[in-house]
Amino acid sequence: MSTRASIRITEGDGQILLYHHCDGYPEGVGAEIKEFLNSMDTRYGWYAERIASGLATMKTTYGTYPYQCAICLHGDEEYVYVIDCDKETLTCYSHEWDESFEQCCIPERICEIP
């Protein structure tokens, strides 16, 4: 089974959501996002659209695009990554489905990735 992840990119009151189907753990997707953010030209700050566009157009060695646009959390993710453009931070959360409320929740921050 794949380790799924969502990426929430926030800027001001807005957000952009991306979904990644496999290798969603911090050593996989987390490291990839960190590397992408570190390689980005940030002289003028972090911009959600630019980050989302960059991630969505990244190709794997197989020629596929692993980051897909999403309109909500799928509910089957094990990790949610929050890229806060205002604070310029990347944070990883564990994710689980709360059956009693029939909603997604993010109960625990795992780590902040500097």
The first five atom37 places (N, CA, C, CB, O) and aatype in JSON, in Angstrom:
{
  "aatype": [12, 15, 16, 1, 0, 15, 9, 1, 9, 16, 6, 7, 3, 7, 5, 9, 10, 10, 18, 8, 8, 4, 3, 7, 18, 14, 6, 7, 19, 7, 0, 6, 9, 11, 6, 13, 10, 2, 15, 12, 3, 16, 1, 18, 7, 17, 18, 0, 6, 1, 9, 0, 15, 7, 10, 0, 16, 12, 11, 16, 16, 18, 7, 16, 18, 14, 18, 5, 4, 0, 9, 4, 10, 8, 7, 3, 6, 6, 18, 19, 18, 19, 9, 3, 4, 3, 11, 6, 16, 10, 16, 4, 18, 15, 8, 6, 17, 3, 6, 15, 13, 6, 5, 4, 4, 9, 14, 6, 1, 9, 4, 6, 9, 14],
  "atom_mask": [
    [1, 1, 1, 1, 1],
    [1, 1, 1, 1, 1],
    [1, 1, 1, 1, 1],
    [1, 1, 1, 1, 1],
    [1, 1, 1, 1, 1],
    [1, 1, 1, 1, 1],
    [1, 1, 1, 1, 1],
    [1, 1, 1, 1, 1],
    [1, 1, 1, 1, 1],
    [1, 1, 1, 1, 1],
    [1, 1, 1, 1, 1],
    [1, 1, 1, 0, 1],
    [1, 1, 1, 1, 1],
    [1, 1, 1, 0, 1],
    [1, 1, 1, 1, 1],
    [1, 1, 1, 1, 1],
    [1, 1, 1, 1, 1],
    [1, 1, 1, 1, 1],
    [1, 1, 1, 1, 1],
    [1, 1, 1, 1, 1],
    [1, 1, 1, 1, 1],
    [1, 1, 1, 1, 1],
    [1, 1, 1, 1, 1],
    [1, 1, 1, 0, 1],
    [1, 1, 1, 1, 1],
    [1, 1, 1, 1, 1],
    [1, 1, 1, 1, 1],
    [1, 1, 1, 0, 1],
    [1, 1, 1, 1, 1],
    [1, 1, 1, 0, 1],
    [1, 1, 1, 1, 1],
    [1, 1, 1, 1, 1],
    [1, 1, 1, 1, 1],
    [1, 1, 1, 1, 1],
    [1, 1, 1, 1, 1],
    [1, 1, 1, 1, 1],
    [1, 1, 1, 1, 1],
    [1, 1, 1, 1, 1],
    [1, 1, 1, 1, 1],
    [1, 1, 1, 1, 1],
    [1, 1, 1, 1, 1],
    [1, 1, 1, 1, 1],
    [1, 1, 1, 1, 1],
    [1, 1, 1, 1, 1],
    [1, 1, 1, 0, 1],
    [1, 1, 1, 1, 1],
    [1, 1, 1, 1, 1],
    [1, 1, 1, 1, 1],
    [1, 1, 1, 1, 1],
    [1, 1, 1, 1, 1],
    [1, 1, 1, 1, 1],
    [1, 1, 1, 1, 1],
    [1, 1, 1, 1, 1],
    [1, 1, 1, 0, 1],
    [1, 1, 1, 1, 1],
    [1, 1, 1, 1, 1],
    [1, 1, 1, 1, 1],
    [1, 1, 1, 1, 1],
    [1, 1, 1, 1, 1],
    [1, 1, 1, 1, 1],
    [1, 1, 1, 1, 1],
    [1, 1, 1, 1, 1],
    [1, 1, 1, 0, 1],
    [1, 1, 1, 1, 1],
    [1, 1, 1, 1, 1],
    [1, 1, 1, 1, 1],
    [1, 1, 1, 1, 1],
    [1, 1, 1, 1, 1],
    [1, 1, 1, 1, 1],
    [1, 1, 1, 1, 1],
    [1, 1, 1, 1, 1],
    [1, 1, 1, 1, 1],
    [1, 1, 1, 1, 1],
    [1, 1, 1, 1, 1],
    [1, 1, 1, 0, 1],
    [1, 1, 1, 1, 1],
    [1, 1, 1, 1, 1],
    [1, 1, 1, 1, 1],
    [1, 1, 1, 1, 1],
    [1, 1, 1, 1, 1],
    [1, 1, 1, 1, 1],
    [1, 1, 1, 1, 1],
    [1, 1, 1, 1, 1],
    [1, 1, 1, 1, 1],
    [1, 1, 1, 1, 1],
    [1, 1, 1, 1, 1],
    [1, 1, 1, 1, 1],
    [1, 1, 1, 1, 1],
    [1, 1, 1, 1, 1],
    [1, 1, 1, 1, 1],
    [1, 1, 1, 1, 1],
    [1, 1, 1, 1, 1],
    [1, 1, 1, 1, 1],
    [1, 1, 1, 1, 1],
    [1, 1, 1, 1, 1],
    [1, 1, 1, 1, 1],
    [1, 1, 1, 1, 1],
    [1, 1, 1, 1, 1],
    [1, 1, 1, 1, 1],
    [1, 1, 1, 1, 1],
    [1, 1, 1, 1, 1],
    [1, 1, 1, 1, 1],
    [1, 1, 1, 1, 1],
    [1, 1, 1, 1, 1],
    [1, 1, 1, 1, 1],
    [1, 1, 1, 1, 1],
    [1, 1, 1, 1, 1],
    [1, 1, 1, 1, 1],
    [1, 1, 1, 1, 1],
    [1, 1, 1, 1, 1],
    [1, 1, 1, 1, 1],
    [1, 1, 1, 1, 1],
    [1, 1, 1, 1, 1],
    [1, 1, 1, 1, 1]
  ],
  "atom_positions": [
    [[0.84, -1.18, 0.0], [0.0, 0.0, 0.0], [0.88, 1.24, 0.0], [-0.95, 0.0, 1.21], [1.92, 1.28, 0.66]],
    [[0.46, 2.23, -0.73], [1.22, 3.48, -0.84], [1.04, 4.35, 0.39], [0.79, 4.24, -2.08], [0.01, 4.3, 1.06]],
    [[2.06, 5.14, 0.69], [1.98, 6.12, 1.77], [1.61, 7.45, 1.15], [3.34, 6.22, 2.57], [2.44, 8.11, 0.52]],
    [[0.36, 7.84, 1.33], [-0.16, 9.05, 0.67], [0.08, 10.29, 1.52], [-1.65, 8.89, 0.39], [0.23, 10.21, 2.74]],
    [[0.1, 11.44, 0.84], [0.33, 12.71, 1.55], [-0.4, 13.84, 0.83], [1.85, 13.02, 1.65], [-0.6, 13.81, -0.39]],
    [[-0.79, 14.81, 1.61], [-1.33, 16.06, 1.06], [-0.37, 17.18, 1.4], [-2.75, 16.36, 1.62], [0.3, 17.15, 2.43]],
    [[-0.31, 18.15, 0.52], [0.53, 19.31, 0.74], [-0.39, 20.52, 0.73], [1.68, 19.43, -0.35], [-1.06, 20.79, -0.27]],
    [[-0.43, 21.24, 1.83], [-1.26, 22.44, 1.96], [-0.32, 23.63, 1.92], [-2.13, 22.42, 3.28], [0.53, 23.79, 2.8]],
    [[-0.48, 24.47, 0.91], [0.35, 25.65, 0.76], [-0.51, 26.85, 1.12], [0.95, 25.77, -0.69], [-1.5, 27.14, 0.43]],
    [[-0.15, 27.55, 2.19], [-0.97, 28.67, 2.65], [-0.25, 29.99, 2.42], [-1.33, 28.5, 4.13], [0.97, 30.09, 2.55]],
    [[-1.04, 30.99, 2.09], [-0.51, 32.35, 1.94], [-1.67, 33.3, 2.27], [0.06, 32.62, 0.46], [-2.69, 33.32, 1.58]],
    [[-1.5, 34.08, 3.33], [-2.6, 34.94, 3.77], [-3.79, 34.08, 4.16], [0.0, 0.0, 0.0], [-3.65, 33.13, 4.93]],
    [[-4.95, 34.4, 3.62], [-6.17, 33.63, 3.89], [-6.39, 32.51, 2.89], [-7.37, 34.54, 3.9], [-7.33, 31.73, 3.04]],
    [[-5.55, 32.43, 1.87], [-5.74, 31.44, 0.83], [-4.91, 30.19, 1.02], [0.0, 0.0, 0.0], [-3.95, 30.17, 1.8]],
    [[-5.29, 29.14, 0.3], [-4.51, 27.91, 0.34], [-4.63, 27.18, -0.98], [-4.96, 27.01, 1.5], [-5.63, 27.31, -1.7]],
    [[-3.61, 26.41, -1.28], [-3.6, 25.53, -2.45], [-3.29, 24.14, -1.92], [-2.54, 26.0, -3.54], [-2.39, 23.97, -1.09]],
    [[-4.02, 23.15, -2.39], [-3.81, 21.77, -1.96], [-3.25, 20.93, -3.09], [-5.11, 21.16, -1.44], [-3.7, 21.01, -4.23]],
    [[-2.26, 20.11, -2.75], [-1.71, 19.13, -3.68], [-1.8, 17.76, -3.02], [-0.23, 19.48, -4.06], [-1.84, 17.65, -1.8]],
    [[-1.81, 16.72, -3.83], [-1.89, 15.34, -3.34], [-0.73, 14.55, -3.94], [-3.26, 14.68, -3.7], [-0.39, 14.72, -5.11]],
    [[-0.13, 13.7, -3.13], [0.97, 12.84, -3.58], [0.62, 11.42, -3.17], [2.37, 13.29, -2.96], [0.36, 11.15, -2.0]],
    [[0.61, 10.5, -4.13], [0.07, 9.16, -3.91], [1.0, 8.19, -3.18], [-0.31, 8.57, -5.21], [0.53, 7.28, -2.5]],
    [[2.31, 8.36, -3.31], [3.21, 7.38, -2.67], [4.46, 8.06, -2.11], [3.61, 6.29, -3.68], [4.78, 9.2, -2.46]],
    [[5.15, 7.34, -1.23], [6.37, 7.84, -0.58], [6.11, 9.12, 0.21], [7.45, 8.09, -1.62], [6.96, 10.01, 0.24]],
    [[4.95, 9.22, 0.85], [4.55, 10.43, 1.54], [5.22, 10.68, 2.88], [0.0, 0.0, 0.0], [5.01, 11.74, 3.47]],
    [[6.0, 9.75, 3.35], [6.66, 9.88, 4.66], [7.71, 11.0, 4.63], [7.32, 8.56, 5.06], [8.15, 11.41, 3.56]],
    [[8.1, 11.5, 5.82], [9.04, 12.64, 5.87], [10.36, 12.4, 5.13], [9.35, 12.96, 7.31], [10.92, 13.34, 4.57]],
    [[10.84, 11.18, 5.12], [12.1, 10.9, 4.43], [11.92, 10.88, 2.91], [12.68, 9.57, 4.9], [12.91, 10.94, 2.18]],
    [[10.68, 10.79, 2.44], [10.4, 10.78, 1.0], [9.94, 12.15, 0.54], [0.0, 0.0, 0.0], [10.74, 13.0, 0.14]],
    [[8.62, 12.36, 0.6], [8.03, 13.63, 0.16], [8.57, 14.8, 0.98], [6.5, 13.58, 0.26], [8.87, 15.86, 0.42]],
    [[8.69, 14.62, 2.3], [9.2, 15.71, 3.15], [10.57, 16.19, 2.7], [0.0, 0.0, 0.0], [10.81, 17.39, 2.59]],
    [[11.46, 15.25, 2.44], [12.81, 15.6, 1.98], [12.77, 16.24, 0.6], [13.71, 14.34, 1.96], [13.53, 17.16, 0.31]],
    [[11.88, 15.74, -0.27], [11.78, 16.29, -1.61], [11.27, 17.73, -1.59], [10.86, 15.42, -2.47], [11.79, 18.59, -2.31]],
    [[10.26, 17.99, -0.77], [9.74, 19.35, -0.66], [10.79, 20.28, -0.06], [8.45, 19.37, 0.19], [10.98, 21.41, -0.52]],
    [[11.48, 19.8, 0.97], [12.53, 20.61, 1.6], [13.6, 20.97, 0.58], [13.16, 19.85, 2.79], [14.04, 22.11, 0.5]],
    [[14.03, 19.99, -0.2], [15.05, 20.24, -1.23], [14.53, 21.25, -2.26], [15.45, 18.91, -1.93], [15.26, 22.15, -2.67]],
    [[13.28, 21.09, -2.67], [12.69, 22.03, -3.63], [12.66, 23.45, -3.06], [11.26, 21.59, -4.0], [13.05, 24.4, -3.74]],
    [[12.21, 23.6, -1.81], [12.14, 24.93, -1.19], [13.53, 25.55, -1.03], [11.45, 24.85, 0.18], [13.7, 26.75, -1.22]],
    [[14.52, 24.72, -0.68], [15.88, 25.23, -0.53], [16.5, 25.65, -1.87], [16.76, 24.17, 0.13], [17.37, 26.51, -1.9]],
    [[16.04, 25.04, -2.96], [16.6, 25.37, -4.26], [15.86, 26.54, -4.93], [16.56, 24.14, -5.17], [16.31, 27.05, -5.96]],
    [[14.75, 26.94, -4.36], [13.93, 28.01, -4.92], [14.59, 29.37, -4.73], [12.54, 28.0, -4.29], [15.26, 29.61, -3.73]],
    [[14.41, 30.23, -5.69], [14.88, 31.61, -5.56], [13.9, 32.35, -4.66], [15.01, 32.32, -6.98], [12.78, 32.64, -5.07]],
    [[14.3, 32.65, -3.45], [13.39, 33.27, -2.47], [13.76, 34.73, -2.18], [13.4, 32.48, -1.16], [13.4, 35.27, -1.14]],
    [[14.47, 35.35, -3.08], [14.85, 36.75, -2.85], [13.64, 37.64, -2.63], [15.65, 37.27, -4.04], [13.7, 38.62, -1.88]],
    [[12.54, 37.31, -3.27], [11.34, 38.14, -3.17], [10.27, 37.5, -2.3], [10.79, 38.43, -4.54], [9.12, 37.93, -2.33]],
    [[10.62, 36.48, -1.55], [9.66, 35.81, -0.66], [9.11, 34.52, -1.24], [0.0, 0.0, 0.0], [9.45, 34.11, -2.35]],
    [[8.26, 33.91, -0.45], [7.62, 32.65, -0.85], [6.23, 32.98, -1.36], [7.56, 31.64, 0.35], [5.49, 33.73, -0.71]],
    [[5.85, 32.45, -2.5], [4.53, 32.67, -3.09], [3.88, 31.32, -3.36], [4.63, 33.51, -4.4], [4.46, 30.45, -4.01]],
    [[2.67, 31.17, -2.85], [1.96, 29.89, -2.93], [1.81, 29.39, -4.36], [0.58, 30.02, -2.3], [2.07, 28.22, -4.64]],
    [[1.41, 30.25, -5.26], [1.21, 29.83, -6.66], [2.51, 29.36, -7.29], [0.62, 30.98, -7.48], [2.53, 28.39, -8.05]],
    [[3.59, 30.04, -6.98], [4.89, 29.65, -7.55], [5.36, 28.31, -6.99], [5.96, 30.74, -7.26], [5.88, 27.47, -7.73]],
    [[5.17, 28.11, -5.69], [5.56, 26.84, -5.08], [4.7, 25.71, -5.62], [5.44, 26.92, -3.53], [5.22, 24.66, -6.0]],
    [[3.38, 25.91, -5.66], [2.47, 24.87, -6.17], [2.79, 24.54, -7.63], [1.0, 25.32, -6.04], [2.8, 23.37, -8.02]],
    [[3.03, 25.56, -8.42], [3.36, 25.36, -9.84], [4.66, 24.57, -9.98], [3.47, 26.71, -10.56], [4.75, 23.66, -10.81]],
    [[5.64, 24.92, -9.18], [6.92, 24.21, -9.25], [6.8, 22.75, -8.87], [0.0, 0.0, 0.0], [7.38, 21.88, -9.53]],
    [[6.05, 22.46, -7.8], [5.86, 21.07, -7.37], [5.03, 20.3, -8.39], [5.19, 21.02, -5.98], [5.34, 19.15, -8.7]],
    [[3.97, 20.92, -8.91], [3.07, 20.23, -9.84], [3.73, 19.92, -11.17], [1.83, 21.06, -10.07], [3.27, 19.03, -11.89]],
    [[4.79, 20.63, -11.52], [5.45, 20.38, -12.8], [6.76, 19.6, -12.66], [5.72, 21.69, -13.5], [7.48, 19.42, -13.64]],
    [[7.06, 19.15, -11.43], [8.26, 18.32, -11.24], [8.02, 16.94, -11.82], [8.63, 18.22, -9.73], [6.98, 16.33, -11.57]],
    [[8.95, 16.44, -12.59], [8.85, 15.09, -13.15], [9.71, 14.12, -12.35], [9.27, 15.09, -14.63], [10.77, 14.48, -11.84]],
    [[9.22, 12.89, -12.24], [10.04, 11.84, -11.65], [10.96, 11.29, -12.72], [9.15, 10.71, -11.03], [10.89, 11.69, -13.89]],
    [[11.82, 10.38, -12.33], [12.71, 9.75, -13.32], [11.9, 8.92, -14.31], [13.76, 8.87, -12.62], [12.41, 8.59, -15.39]],
    [[10.65, 8.57, -13.97], [9.79, 7.79, -14.87], [8.97, 8.69, -15.79], [8.85, 6.91, -14.06], [8.21, 8.19, -16.62]],
    [[9.13, 10.01, -15.67], [8.42, 10.93, -16.53], [7.01, 11.27, -16.05], [0.0, 0.0, 0.0], [6.23, 11.85, -16.8]],
    [[6.68, 10.91, -14.82], [5.35, 11.2, -14.29], [5.39, 12.45, -13.41], [4.8, 10.0, -13.5], [6.46, 12.88, -12.98]],
    [[4.23, 13.01, -13.16], [4.09, 14.18, -12.3], [3.41, 13.74, -11.01], [3.28, 15.32, -13.02], [2.19, 13.57, -10.99]],
    [[4.17, 13.54, -9.93], [3.58, 12.95, -8.72], [2.72, 13.9, -7.88], [4.67, 12.44, -7.86], [1.92, 13.42, -7.07]],
    [[2.85, 15.21, -8.05], [2.05, 16.14, -7.27], [0.84, 16.57, -8.1], [2.89, 17.38, -6.84], [0.99, 17.17, -9.16]],
    [[-0.34, 16.24, -7.6], [-1.57, 16.54, -8.32], [-2.37, 17.58, -7.55], [-2.4, 15.27, -8.54], [-2.38, 17.58, -6.32]],
    [[-3.05, 18.46, -8.28], [-3.92, 19.44, -7.64], [-5.08, 18.72, -6.97], [-4.43, 20.49, -8.66], [-5.58, 17.72, -7.48]],
    [[-5.51, 19.24, -5.83], [-6.62, 18.65, -5.09], [-7.54, 19.76, -4.61], [-6.11, 17.8, -3.88], [-7.14, 20.91, -4.48]],
    [[-8.8, 19.39, -4.34], [-9.75, 20.38, -3.84], [-10.04, 20.18, -2.36], [-11.05, 20.33, -4.64], [-10.66, 21.03, -1.72]],
    [[-9.6, 19.04, -1.81], [-9.79, 18.79, -0.38], [-8.84, 17.68, 0.05], [-11.29, 18.41, -0.06], [-8.21, 17.04, -0.8]],
    [[-8.74, 17.44, 1.36], [-7.98, 16.29, 1.83], [-8.73, 15.04, 1.39], [-7.78, 16.33, 3.39], [-9.96, 15.0, 1.47]],
    [[-8.03, 14.03, 0.93], [-8.67, 12.8, 0.46], [-9.22, 11.98, 1.61], [-7.68, 11.96, -0.34], [-10.25, 11.32, 1.47]],
    [[-8.54, 12.02, 2.74], [-8.97, 11.23, 3.89], [-8.12, 9.99, 4.1], [0.0, 0.0, 0.0], [-8.17, 9.38, 5.17]],
    [[-7.34, 9.6, 3.09], [-6.51, 8.4, 3.25], [-5.02, 8.72, 3.37], [-6.72, 7.47, 2.07], [-4.18, 7.83, 3.28]],
    [[-4.71, 10.0, 3.59], [-3.32, 10.4, 3.72], [-2.79, 9.99, 5.08], [-3.15, 11.91, 3.51], [-3.52, 9.96, 6.07]],
    [[-1.52, 9.67, 5.11], [-0.87, 9.43, 6.39], [-0.15, 10.68, 6.88], [0.11, 8.27, 6.28], [0.09, 10.84, 8.08]],
    [[0.2, 11.56, 5.96], [0.92, 12.78, 6.32], [0.32, 13.98, 5.59], [2.42, 12.65, 5.98], [-0.14, 13.88, 4.46]],
    [[0.33, 15.11, 6.29], [-0.04, 16.37, 5.68], [1.13, 17.33, 5.9], [-1.39, 16.95, 6.29], [1.58, 17.51, 7.03]],
    [[1.6, 17.92, 4.82], [2.69, 18.9, 4.89], [2.07, 20.28, 4.7], [3.8, 18.61, 3.81], [1.3, 20.5, 3.77]],
    [[2.43, 21.19, 5.58], [1.93, 22.55, 5.48], [3.11, 23.46, 5.17], [1.19, 23.0, 6.79], [4.05, 23.58, 5.96]],
    [[3.04, 24.1, 4.01], [4.02, 25.1, 3.62], [3.36, 26.44, 3.9], [4.46, 24.95, 2.11], [2.41, 26.83, 3.21]],
    [[3.86, 27.15, 4.89], [3.31, 28.45, 5.27], [4.18, 29.52, 4.63], [3.25, 28.62, 6.83], [5.3, 29.78, 5.07]],
    [[3.65, 30.15, 3.58], [4.43, 31.15, 2.85], [4.66, 32.42, 3.66], [3.73, 31.5, 1.55], [5.67, 33.1, 3.47]],
    [[3.74, 32.75, 4.56], [3.91, 33.94, 5.38], [5.04, 33.78, 6.4], [2.6, 34.26, 6.1], [5.81, 34.7, 6.64]],
    [[5.13, 32.57, 6.99], [6.17, 32.3, 7.99], [7.4, 31.66, 7.37], [5.62, 31.41, 9.09], [8.44, 31.52, 8.02]],
    [[7.29, 31.26, 6.09], [8.36, 30.56, 5.38], [8.8, 29.3, 6.13], [9.57, 31.49, 5.17], [9.98, 29.1, 6.41]],
    [[7.79, 28.45, 6.44], [8.07, 27.21, 7.15], [7.42, 26.03, 6.43], [7.58, 27.29, 8.6], [6.45, 26.18, 5.69]],
    [[7.98, 24.86, 6.68], [7.43, 23.59, 6.22], [7.24, 22.73, 7.46], [8.37, 22.88, 5.15], [8.2, 22.49, 8.2]],
    [[6.01, 22.28, 7.69], [5.71, 21.47, 8.87], [5.02, 20.19, 8.43], [4.83, 22.26, 9.88], [4.19, 20.21, 7.52]],
    [[5.36, 19.09, 9.07], [4.78, 17.78, 8.76], [3.84, 17.38, 9.9], [5.89, 16.7, 8.55], [4.2, 17.48, 11.07]],
    [[2.63, 16.91, 9.55], [1.66, 16.44, 10.52], [1.26, 15.01, 10.19], [0.41, 17.35, 10.54], [1.22, 14.62, 9.02]],
    [[0.97, 14.22, 11.23], [0.34, 12.92, 10.98], [-1.12, 13.21, 10.7], [0.53, 11.92, 12.2], [-1.64, 14.26, 11.08]],
    [[-1.79, 12.29, 10.04], [-3.17, 12.55, 9.63], [-3.98, 11.29, 9.87], [-3.25, 12.98, 8.13], [-3.51, 10.18, 9.65]],
    [[-5.2, 11.48, 10.33], [-6.07, 10.32, 10.5], [-7.51, 10.75, 10.27], [-5.91, 9.69, 11.9], [-7.82, 11.94, 10.28]],
    [[-8.37, 9.77, 10.05], [-9.79, 10.02, 9.8], [-10.55, 9.8, 11.09], [-10.34, 9.11, 8.67], [-10.4, 8.75, 11.71]],
    [[-11.35, 10.75, 11.49], [-12.14, 10.64, 12.71], [-13.53, 10.16, 12.33], [-12.2, 12.01, 13.48], [-14.36, 10.94, 11.87]],
    [[-13.78, 8.85, 12.52], [-15.05, 8.25, 12.13], [-16.24, 8.87, 12.87], [-15.02, 6.75, 12.38], [-17.32, 9.02, 12.3]],
    [[-16.05, 9.24, 14.13], [-17.16, 9.75, 14.92], [-17.67, 11.1, 14.39], [-16.75, 9.89, 16.37], [-18.85, 11.41, 14.51]],
    [[-16.78, 11.88, 13.82], [-17.18, 13.18, 13.28], [-17.25, 13.16, 11.76], [-16.22, 14.26, 13.75], [-17.65, 14.15, 11.14]],
    [[-16.84, 12.04, 11.15], [-16.8, 11.91, 9.7], [-16.06, 13.07, 9.05], [-18.2, 11.82, 9.14], [-16.53, 13.69, 8.1]],
    [[-14.88, 13.35, 9.59], [-14.08, 14.43, 9.03], [-12.6, 14.11, 9.18], [-14.41, 15.78, 9.71], [-12.21, 13.26, 9.99]],
    [[-11.82, 14.79, 8.41], [-10.37, 14.64, 8.51], [-9.87, 15.5, 9.65], [-9.68, 15.01, 7.18], [-10.37, 16.6, 9.87]],
    [[-8.88, 15.01, 10.36], [-8.29, 15.83, 11.4], [-6.78, 15.68, 11.34], [-8.82, 15.44, 12.8], [-6.26, 14.68, 10.85]],
    [[-6.1, 16.67, 11.82], [-4.65, 16.65, 11.86], [-4.27, 16.74, 13.33], [-4.0, 17.83, 11.01], [-4.08, 17.84, 13.85]],
    [[-4.14, 15.6, 14.02], [-4.01, 15.62, 15.46], [-2.63, 15.93, 16.0], [-4.42, 14.35, 15.98], [-2.52, 16.35, 17.15]],
    [[-1.61, 15.74, 15.24], [-0.28, 15.78, 15.85], [0.76, 16.32, 14.89], [0.12, 14.4, 16.33], [0.88, 15.85, 13.76]],
    [[1.52, 17.3, 15.34], [2.62, 17.81, 14.54], [3.79, 16.88, 14.74], [2.98, 19.29, 14.91], [4.18, 16.61, 15.88]],
    [[4.34, 16.39, 13.68], [5.48, 15.48, 13.77], [6.77, 16.25, 13.85], [5.5, 14.54, 12.57], [7.59, 16.01, 14.73]],
    [[6.96, 17.17, 12.93], [8.23, 17.9, 12.93], [8.12, 19.16, 12.1], [9.36, 17.02, 12.42], [7.31, 19.26, 11.18]],
    [[8.94, 20.1, 12.43], [9.12, 21.27, 11.57], [10.41, 21.02, 10.82], [9.15, 22.63, 12.39], [11.43, 20.68, 11.41]],
    [[10.36, 21.21, 9.52], [11.52, 20.91, 8.69], [12.17, 22.23, 8.32], [11.11, 20.09, 7.4], [11.66, 22.96, 7.46]],
    [[13.29, 22.55, 8.94], [13.92, 23.86, 8.69], [14.5, 23.96, 7.29], [15.01, 24.12, 9.71], [15.07, 24.99, 6.93]]
  ]
}
